[in-house]
Amino acid sequence: MPVMRVLLSLSALIDRFSRLLGAVVSWMCLLMVLIGAFNAIARYAGRFIGFNFSSNAMLETQWYLFAALFLLGASWTLQQDAHVRVDVLFGRLSKKHRAIIDVVGGLLFLLPFCIFGIWASVDYVLHSWQEWEVSPDPGGLPRYPIKTLIPTAFALLILQGTSEIIKRVAIIVDHDEEAA
């Protein structure tokens, strides 16, 4: 089935991108922890010497990294099958039946939810960009770049969800020797 081979190649390309993004996000996690540790140490050290080394920008950087970690890590989490799954019966089913459930769930729930998420967030993000929204806190960071990650994360989930559906369809049609 040549169409399935093309789709599986597309799926593999999406998976590679998600793995690369997952690697970037994992380094962001380390950076977030280091900034959080610095903020805590700087706050307490500042009490002793009378100078505050931390700032609202540093605190917001930590928050923004957490938001980016969560939003950008979702597609990688789906690709790794590390997302939350209610596994009451799923684990007892055959590989083909699990694939059918994943395809139906992806088409009926994941993809429509992501499309709704993009639709619901685009005006919110565009307004933030139009206003060049910044934090109301003194020395705070711009808000529009981090808000942009909301529809971006949903788009990445659509991509990875599509990849997962392709791989599950390959299993259903007995073309899974290439589907991982």
Secondary structure, 3 states (H helix, E strand, C coil): CHHHHHHHHHHHHHHHHHHHHHHHHHHHHHHHHHHHHHHHHHHHHHHHHCCCCCCHHHHHHHHHHHHHHHHHHHHHHHHCCCCCCCCCCHHHCCHHHHHHHHHHHHHHHHHHHHHHHHHHHHHHHHHHHHHCCECCCCCCCECHHHHHHHHHHHHHHHHHHHHHHHHHHHHHCCCCCCCC
